[in-house]
Amino acid sequence: MSTYHYDVLVIGSGAAGLSLAARLLPHIKVAILCKSKLSEGSTFYAQGGVAAVMDDTDTLDSHVQDTLIAGAGLCHEETIRFAVAHAKECIDWLVAHGVDFTTILDEDGKTSFHLTQEGGHSHRRILHAADATGRAVSKALTQRIKQQKNVTLFEYHNAIDLILQDKQESSKKRCVGAYALDQKTGEVHTISARCVVLATGGASKVYLYSTNPDVSSGDGIAMAWRAGCRHPDTRSFLITEAMRGEGAYLELPDGTRFMQEIHPQAELAPRDIVARAIDHEMKKWGIPCVYLNISHKPADFVKKHFPTIYEKCLHLGIDITRDRIPVVPAAHYTCGGVITDLSGLSDVHGLYAIGETAFTGLHGANRMASNSLLECLVFAQSASLHINAHLSTFAPPTYHPTWDDSQVIDSDEAVVISHNWNELRHFMWDYVGIVRTTKRLERAKRRIDLLKQEIQEYYAAFRINNDLLELRNLVCVADLIIRCALLRQESRGLHFTLNYPHLSQHKPEDTVLTPINF
């Protein structure tokens, strides 16, 4: 077992974690912990782009209002204005670091960014790199990080739990590092740090169907909850919303469009409305999917704008220039997480959270398309500025206990992990999915209570591995989701329940959970 000492420990290697690390001052000693290779994560697979006001016909106020509407009354306007106001400088920073966003030539021969429009947006304001924006961002940031001499990479290392020191003069516990499992050796290392940044992304793998990669298991959200941070409610692959923005239709098997009967923006309605509409049509007609059709557009246009999706679908036997794409709703993004301020600071001294792991109030009850990468970039910038300015106030930790697994043994019952994993994801999809009821949620709560006990007993008795750590975190996040859903007795944004199908007449408020006995 080894102990390492750093100034800043960044857990996660997506757009949030990497851009924060890249912005830290060169004398700051940084460690980046990632469960897989450096580029693996939701950022790499993001297709659509980054939302930012870049056109003279668009305004910051318009972007703010669109986000407020999509968030169904739960957005924090201060946070939205903060993010929108800093969007352009973050775009400029990405361009300076090698991200090649798609451009066009106007009639005067002047080059400008090609902007697309996605669900919920009233203007074209989505910068993109064809249909592989996340890959371009991830590649540029990865190259930058590998050149920085002050950064140490710990690839294929799982964060297990945060290390907390006794309460300081601020009356808060202090985070002084984390335990990390080396997947290749099975050893657990102690990584000590003046401050820790959670940038682990979301938890969509808690559901049976998800567009997220396998690493999206809610690790940061679960670790922060166990550390005492408050949380608010909240063969498939992603098909970017930009396809609908460029004119793709949603159709029933017989070719009938249905979204224009649901919402005045039709296919460009906010994603919660589109997801419920698809779910409704599937249940109404007993069909396994609906279809996304862009074949009415010229073939060259489709191939140019969506080369990645074209190749992926072609590999599956679907030529999107002629054929329709079968689509179903899937878990895509976690709206909620660790409560932070605009600098990414959490309730625990020395612990930051940014990106999808965090809750700032930006998304409210429903994230608007392409505000996700924007969130990563803006709050990575604000957190890095805070760390650069205040790191000297975080004394080097004197408390760094090593991991003790002397009382545990190797398990010969690994089937328990896979069985519980499958059970969790199935009942979350069936009972805590797109359309909910109190009865379904209560049924899920009973299941989750049993799973939590069984997984904790297994965790205490046997030597840990990657699958067990992810399952432990997912069951924690699933419990938080269910508890918040039961508390919200109305339908708002992504949370739709048949028992309370309408908006509450009371002022919208966030659902906040606080760990007991902390």
N, C-alpha and C positions, 0 to 999 in steps of 0.2 A: 504494500500500500504506500502511495506517495502523497506528499502534500506540496502543493504549488501555491505561489504567492503572486498576486497581480493587483493592479490598481482598480481595474474595471473588469468584471466578468460579464460577458454578453451571452445569454443563452438563446440560441436561435440564429439562423443564417439566411433569413429572407431579406426583403427590401428594407424592413425596419432595422434589423440587427446590423446588417452590413453597412448601410448608409450611416448609422450612428457611429459605428467603429471607424469608418472612414473620415468622419468629421472631428474625432477627438484629437487633441493636440499631440504632436509626435513624441513628447517626453512621457506620455501616459502609457503605462504597461498594460496591454489589453489581452484578454483571452476570449476566444469565441468557441462556444460549445455547440456542436451540431450532431444530431442523431444519425445522420447518414453522411453522404458527401456534401461538400460545402454548398453546392448549388441546388440540392434537393429541397423542395418545399413548395408552398402554394404560389409564391412569386414566380417561380420558373414556369409554371403552367398558366399564368394569367394571360388571357388573350386580348381582351378589349383595349385597355389603355389607362391613361391617367386623366382625370377630369380637371381642367384648368381653364380659366377665362383668358383666351388668347386672341379673340377676334373683336374688332371694333364695334360690331353690332351686338356683342354680348356684354354683360355687366356682372360685377361681383354680387350685386343685390339679386340679380336673377338666379345665379347659382345658389345663393343662400335660400331664396324662396323655394326653388325646386327641391332642395334638400329637406327643408322644413315640411313641405307637403308629403314627400316620400316617407319621412320619419313619423308621420301620423300623430304629431303632437308631443312626442317624447324627446325630440332633439333639443340640445342646449344651443340657443342661437349664438351665444358668445363663442362657443367652440367652433361652430360652423364658420363664423366670420373670421376667426383666427386661422382656420385651415385654408379657406378660400383666399384670404389675403396673402398667404405665404406660398401659394401654389406656383406662381410664375417663377419665383426665385429658385424653387426646388427643381422646376423643369430646366431652368438655365444651368443649374448645378449638374443635373444628369447629362445634359448635352455636353458640358465641359469635360465630363468624365467618360465620354465615348458612346453614349446612347444615341443611336441614329433613328430618330423618329421619322416616319414617312412624311415626305414633303411633296408639294406640287408647284408647278410654274403657272403664274397668272398670265393674262394677255400681254402684259408689259415685260414679261420675262423675269419677274421677281419671284424668288423662292419663298414659300411660306409653308407652315405646317398643314398637313391634311388633317382636318378635324371631322370626326364622325359624331353621330347622335345616337344615344342609347336611351333605354327606358327611364322615364321620369324627368329627363332633361328637356328643356324648352328650346335649347340652342345646340348647335354643333360645337362641342367643347372638349371632345375626347381626343387627346394626342395618342398616337399609336405607332408601333413598328410593325406594319402589316397586321397579321393576326397573331403575333407572337411577342407582344410587348414585354411580358414578364421575362421571357427568355433573354431579350436584349438588355433589360435592366439588370437581371441576375448576372449575365456574362460580364457586363461592364464593371459592376461592383465587385465581383469575384476577382477579376484581374487587378483592380485597384487594391483590394485587401491583401492579396498575395505579394504585392510590392512593398507593403508597409512593414518595416523592420520592428515596429513596436507591437505587432500583433502576433500572437501564437494561436494556431488552429488546433482544436481537438475534434477531429472528425470521428464519427462512429462512437460517440460518447453520449450516454443518456444522463441527463440531470435527474437525480433521484429525489432530493429534497433540499430546501434552502437551510443554511446553517444560521441559527439565530442566537444572538448574544443577549444577556439579561438587559432589562429596561435601563435606558440611560436617563440623563437629566431631563430629556424631552418627554419622559414617561412612555416612550415608545420602545418596543423591542427593536434591535438593530440587526439587519441582515449583513452577515460578514462572509458570505460565500455559499458554496453548494457542494454536495456530494455528487460524484459522477461515475457512472459505470462504463468502463472500457469494454466495449462489446467484443473485441478481439481476444483479450486476455482474461476477461471475467473479473478483473480487479476493480475495486472501488477506490477512487482517489478523492482526496480533500482539496478543493480549490478555494483558497482564501482570497478575499478581495475587499477593497475599501467600499465599493458599492457594486450592486448587481443589477443588470438590466434584463428583464424578461421580454423576449421578442419571439416567442415560440409559435405564434399564429393561433388558429382557432381549434375547434373541437368537433368538426363535422363528421369525423369517423365514428362518432357515437351513434350515428344512424346507419341503417342498412345500405342505403344508396347515397352516395356522395360524389361530388366532382373533385374532392380534395385528394391529395396523395396520402399514402398510408401514415405519414409522420404527423398528420393533423389530429393528435389525440389529446388535446387540451392540457398539455403538460404544465405550461406556465400558469394557466388559470387554476389548476388543481393545487400546484405547489404554493401559490400565493394564498389560496384559501386555507391550506393547512398551516401557513405561516401567520394567518390572522388578518388578511386583507378582506375588505368588504367587496361584495359582488352584486351587480344588478341583474335582473332577468335578461334574461334573453335566450360487367364489361361496359362500363360507362365512362364517359369523358365529357368535359365541359364544351358546350357550344356557345361561343361568345354572344352577348346581347347585341354586339355591333351588327350581326347578321339581320336582326330585326330592325336595327337602326338604318340599315341600307336597303330595306324593303322586303325582307323575307316575311312570308305569311305563316300563321299557325292554322292548320287544317285538320278536319276530321278525316277518317279513312276515305270517305266519298268525295273529298276535295272541298267541302264546305268550310269557309272561314267562320270563326265564332267570336273572336275577340271584339269585333266592332259592336256586338250586342252587349258586351260586358262593360266597356269603358270607352269614353270619347277618344282616348289616345290609341285605342285598339291594341296592336302588338307592341306599342311603345308605352303601355301602362307600367306602373311600378311593378317590380318583380313579385311582391307578395300577391298582388291581384292576378298576375299572369299565372303564378303557380296554383292558386286556388281554382282558377278557371280551367286549367288543364286537368287538375284533379277531379273537378266536378264533371267534366265531359267524359273522362275515363270511367267514372263510376256510373254516370247516367246511361252510357251506351254499352258498358261492359267491355271496353276495349283496352288493350295492354299499353297503348301509347297514343299520342297524336303525332302530327307531322309538321316539320318546319320546311317550308318550300321557298327556295330562292331561284328555282330553275327558270323563272320568267325573266330574269336578268341576263344580259349577254354573257356568254361563257368566259370571255376574256376578262370581263369585269369581275366575275366571281373568283376566278383563279388569281387575279392580281390582288384583290382585297383580302381573300381568305385562303392563302396557299397552304397553311398548316392544316386547316380543317379539310380542305379539298383532298390533300394527300392521305390524311388519316381515314377519311370516309372511303376513299378509293380503295385503300387497303382492306376495308371491310365489305367491299363490293358495292358501294354506293357512289355514284357519280353525281355530285350535288349540282352540276350544271344541267342535269337532266332528271335526277331522281330526288325524291323527298327524303328528309332525315327523320327517322323515328325518334321522338323525344318524350321524356317523362321528367317531372320535377325531382330534384335531388337536393340534399343538404349541401349548401355552397359556402355559407359565411356565418360566423358567430357574431350576432349583435349583442354585445354585453361582454363582461370580463372583469378585470381588476380595476377598481375605481382609482383614477389618477387625476391630477390637475393638468394644466396645459404644458407643464414641463415634464410630464410623465411620472411624477412622484406619487408613490402609493402611501398607504397607511403605515407601512413599516419603514423605519428609518434606514436609509441606504438602499432601498429597493425601488427601482423604476420598472414601469411596464409600458410598452409602446406597440403600435400596430394592432392586429386583430386580438391580441391577448388583452388589450386594455379597454376600459370603458371611459370615454371622455364626454359622451353625449353627442358625438358627431352624427351618429346614424339613427338614433332614436329607435323606433319600432320596426324599421325596415331600411336597410342600407341601399342608397341610390347607386346605380351602376357607376363603376370606375372612381368612386370616392375611396376605395380601399387602398390602392397604391398611393393615392394622395395622402391619406391618413398616415401610412407608413413613413413617407418622406418628410412630411411636415413635422410630425412629432418626434422622429429621429433627430431632426434638426434642433427642435426646441430642447429635447433632453440632452443632446450633446453640448449645447451651449450652457445648460445648467451645470452639467458635470465639469466642463472645462473651467467654469467660474468658481465652483464650490468644492472641487475634489479635495483641496487642501484642508477643508473643515472636517473631512472624514479621516479620522486617525487610522493608521494601519491596525488591522485587527490583532488582538492578542489572544483571541479565543478561536482555536481551530481544532476541535476534537477529531480524531480519526474514526473511520467507520469500523464497527465491531460486528462481525458475522461469525464469531467463534461458536455460537450456540445453534447455528442453522446447518442444514444438510442439503444435498442435492435431491431434488424431487424425482420420484418415479411416477408421478401422477400429473404430468404436464397436460394431459387431456382436459383437466379441470379448467385450465386457462382458455383453451380453444372453445370449450363448451360454454363457459360463461361469456366469452366475447360474443359468440353467435347469439346467445339468448339476449344479451343486453341490446345489441343492435337491432334485433328483430322486434322486441317489444317497444323500443323507443320509436321505431318507424310506425308500428301499428297503433300505439296508444298515445304517442306524444309527437305526432307528425303534423301534416298540413292542416287537418281539421281535427279539433280536439273536443272532448267532453269531460265533465267532471268525473264520471264513472271510469273512463279510460285512464285519466290521470291518476286516480286513486289506485286503480289496478296496477299501474306502472310503479307507483310509490311503494306498494307492498313488495313487488318484485325487486325493486332496487334496494330496499332495506335488507332483504335476504342476501342479495349478491354482495353488498358491502360487508356484511359480517363474514361471509364465506371467503371473500378475497382477502380481507384483513387477516384471517386465521392462516390462510395459505402464505401470505406475505411474511408473517411473523415466524413461520416454521421452516421455510425453505429458502435456499439461495436465490437471489433475484436474477432476472434476465430481462431482455428488452420487452418481450411480450407481456410479462407480468407487470412491469412498470407502466406500460401504456394502458393495460386493463385497469390498473388501480387508479390512474388519472381519469380515464373515461367514466368510470362508475361514479367518481366524485363529481364530475361535470354534469353527468346525467341527473344526479340527485339535485343539483342546483337548478337545472332547467325545469325539472318537474315541480319542485317547491315553488319556484317563481310563477310557473304557469297556474298552479292552484291558487296562488294569492291574487292573481289578476282576474277579477270577475267582470270582464268585459272582453270585447274583441277589438284588437288594435294592431294594425300592421301585420307582422308575421304571426302573431298569436290570435288564432281564430277558434272560438269555442261555441258549439251549438247551444250550450246552456246559457251563454251570455252573448248573443250574436251582435249586439249593438255597442256603440261607444258609451262609456259611462258619462253621465252628465256632470261629474265632478271634474275639477281641474286635473289634467293628466300629471301623474307623478311616476318617477322611477320606482321600480321594486328593488329594494336593497336588502341583501342578506348579510348578517354580521356573524362571524364565527363565535360560538359559545365558549365562555370561560377563557377568553383571551385578554 
